[in-house]
Amino acid sequence: MNKLACQYALLRFRPFVETGEFANVGVVLLCPESRFFGYKLLKTYAHITQFFHQLDRRVYLSGKALFVEELDRFAGHLRKVSLDGRKRQPDLDLATRLFAELTRPRDAMLQFDDRRLALTADPKATLAELFDHYVGRGFVTKTYQERLLENSVRRMLFGIDLAEALHFQPGKVEADNFVVNFPFVQRTGQAITRVIKPLYLGHADSTRVLTHGGQWVDKVNRLRKRKALPESVLFPLAAPPARGPAYAAFEEIREDLVRAEVQVVAANDETRIQAFAAARA
């Protein structure tokens, strides 16, 4: 089957101009030769509010509703002037120019990334695949999720004071040839005084929660046994849904961390995370 050239663009939600951070929330795709234009947008808002924890969900939802209206108007106009099935040939040049206008750079919370090309025999299926990869995050691993948590905690630390935030740097905690890397280590001279480790346990599968969480419980216990950790260790935790099948596993890991003399807080508890970071040893 012959493949056709399509153009697509990712829709990004960027609520805070100051930081430049964004989340992919949708995809639009045009394949004029097959008279196809489609879009797919994020239906839920959970990972938006998790990443932008200070944001009222209504900001995203209202912006999305307005954007859907714009996309529907565009789709109707495109079909009328360029992709009308009653015409023998679609107007490829006009469709491309209209798509370029739709996806032009704009100074708004919802804005498109650069246009990209894809070859496909099934534009609708390709739209779904692109959405799953870039928005549904089919590529996401626990490493990626924890990087997001680390970015969130880093923003919280800078919310205290720049000088205080710079006291926390990535570092190694080691003893007797046993080494563990932490994203936030505070030192006074050569002594480690505080450690922060955001931990993503939001998996829907209990085994993944227990396996990943258990690895960190083991690391903490081995460092404690070697007297390598300071008294002040904080784990901000991202949890699965409270009524979900994996929540009992999350509670088990949380209890194990507490027994290992680790302070645990919710990953979005900015007040307690900042209080821990600002406290004097």
N, C-alpha and C positions, 0 to 999 in steps of 0.2 A: 504494500500500500504506500502510495506517495505521501511524503511528509510536506506540510506547508509551513511557511515562515509566519510566525506570530510575534507580537510584541506584548510584553507584560510589564507591570510596575507594581512594586510593593507599596502599600499604604502604611504610613508610619504615624504613630501617636506620640507627639513630643510636647508635653504640657509645660515643661519648664525650659524656657529659652536659655536661661543662665547656665544650665549644666549640659545642654545639648543631648541628653539621654532620650532614647526613644524605644518604643516597642512596636514590632510589626503587628498590624491588626487586620490586614486585608490584602487582597490581590485583585487587580483588574487585568484582563487579557483580551486582546484584539487579534482575530485571524480573519482579515477581510476577504480573502479568497474563498473561504467557506461561509462567509456572511455571519461570522460569529463574534459577538461581544458578550463578555460575562464578567461578573465580579463575585467575590466571596469575602464576607467580613466576619470578624470574630463575633460570636453571638453572646458569649458570657464575658464577664469583666473581672473574674477572680484573679487571674495572673496580672492584670493591669493594676489593681489595687494592691496586690502583693508587692509588685516592683515599685510603684509610686505610692508608698504607704501613706503619705500625707494627703493624697488626693481624694476628694469626694467623688464617689462612683458616678454621681449624676453629671459631672463635667464630661466624662467620657460618653455616657449614654446619650446625652442631649446632642453632643457633637456628632456622634455616629448617626443619630436619627436625621439630622440635617444633611449629612453627607449621603445617606441612602437616597434621599429625595433628589439630590443633585445627580447622582449616578443614574437614577431611573429616568430623569429628564434627558440626560445625555444619551442613554440607550435608545429612547424613543426618537430623538432627533437623528441619531446616527442611522437607525433603520430607515427612517423616512428619506433622508437625503443621499445616503450612500449604499446601504446594504439591502435596500428594498428587493424582496424576492421577485417582484413583478418585472424588474429590469433584467435584461439579458446578462449583463455583466455588472458586478458591483464596482463602484468608483473607488478603486484602491488608493489613489493619491489623496482624494478628499478624506477618506476614512483615516488614513495615516496622519493627515494634518489635524483632524479633529481630535484624534487620540493624543497627539503631541500637546494640543492645547489643554486637554483635560488634565494631563499629567505634568504640566509645567510646574516649575518651582513656585511655591507659594509660602507666604509668611503666616502660617496658621498652625494650630495644634495638630490637625490632621493634614498631612502633606505626603506627596509621592516621592519615592526614591527615583533614581535614574531609570529610564526605560531599558529593558533588556530583551534579548531575542531568544526564541525557542523554536525548534522544529518539532512538529507533531502531526500525527494523522487523526488525532482525536482531541480537539481543543477543550472540550468540556472536561475530559479526564485529566488533561494536563493542568487545567485550572485547579482542580481538586488536589492534584499532587503537589503543585506549587504552594497551595494554601497549607497543606499538611506539613510540608517541609519548613516553610518560613514563618508560618503563624501558629499552626498546631504544634510546631516544634517536634516533628518526628525525629530530629537529629539530637534532641536534648539528652544529655547524660547527667548523672549526679554531679560530675565535675562542673558542667555548665551551670547547673542550678546553684551550686555552692558559690560559684564565681559571682552570680547575681546577688546572693546573700551578702557576700563580702563587699560588693560595691555599695549595697544598701547600708551596711554597718559603717563603711568608710564615710559615707555622707553624714551619718549620725555623729561620727567623731569630729568631723569638720564643723558640725553644728555647735560643738562646745567651744572650741577655741583652736585656731590654727596651730599654735605652739603645742597645745596638749595633744592634738591629733598626730602631729609629727613624732611624738614620743612612741607611737605604736607603729612598728615596722614588721614586715615579714621576717621571720627568723627561725632558727633551729633550736630545739631543746634536746639536749643529748647527755647521756651518761653511760659509761661502760659499753661504748660502741653501739648504743641504741639511740637512733636519731629520729626525731619527729619534726616535720615542718609545720609551723603555724602561721596564719596570715597576719596576726596582730600580736606582737610581743613588745612589751614595755621593759626597758632596762634602766637601772640606776647604776652607773658605772658598768661593771661587768655582771652585776647581779640582775637576774630576771625578776621583776616585781609583779607583773600582771600579764595574763595571756587571755586572748579572746579567740574563739574558734566557732564561727557560724556553721551550723550543721543542718543539711537538708534531709529531712525524714518524711517528706510529703508524698511518698510513693503510695500507690493504691494497693500494692502487694506487701503483705506482712513479711515475707521472706526477705525482700529487699530492704525493708526498714530494719529488721533484726540483723541482717548481714552487715550493712553499712554502719549502722549505729553501734553494733557490737565490735567492729574493728576499732572504733574510736574509744569505746569503753576499755578495751584491752590496752590500747596505747596509753591512755591516762593511767590505768592501774600499774603498768610496767614503769612508767616515769615516776609515779608516786613511790613505788617500791624502791626505786633508785634515788629517791629524794631529789629529783631533778626539777620538779614543778614547784612554783611558788604557791602560797596558800590561796591567792586570788586568781582563780581560773573561771572564765565565763563561757558558756556555750549558748548562744542564741539559737533556738530550735525552730525550724519550719515543720509544722505538723500536718498529717493527713486530715481529712474531714473527721470531725468528732464522732459522727455516727457511722463512719466507714469501717470496712472490715480490717483495716490496718491500724486503727487507733489504739487497740489494746497492745499491739507490738510497740507502738510509739511510747506509750506509757511505761512499758517495761524498760525500754532504753533510757527514758528520762529518770526512772527510779535508780537504774544502775549507775548513771552519771552522778546522781546525788550521793549515792553511797560511796562513790569515788571522790567525794569532796569537791564536786564541781557545782558552781552556781548555774542554774538553768533559767532561761527566760524565753518568752516568745520572740521570734525573730523580728517582729515589728514593734516590740516594746521599747520605743525610743527613750522614754524617760529612765527606765532601769539600766539600759545599756550605757547611756550617757553618764548616769550617776556612778556606775561601776568604773568607767574610764576616767572620770574626773577625780575619784577618791584618791587620797594620798595613802601611799603604802605605810 
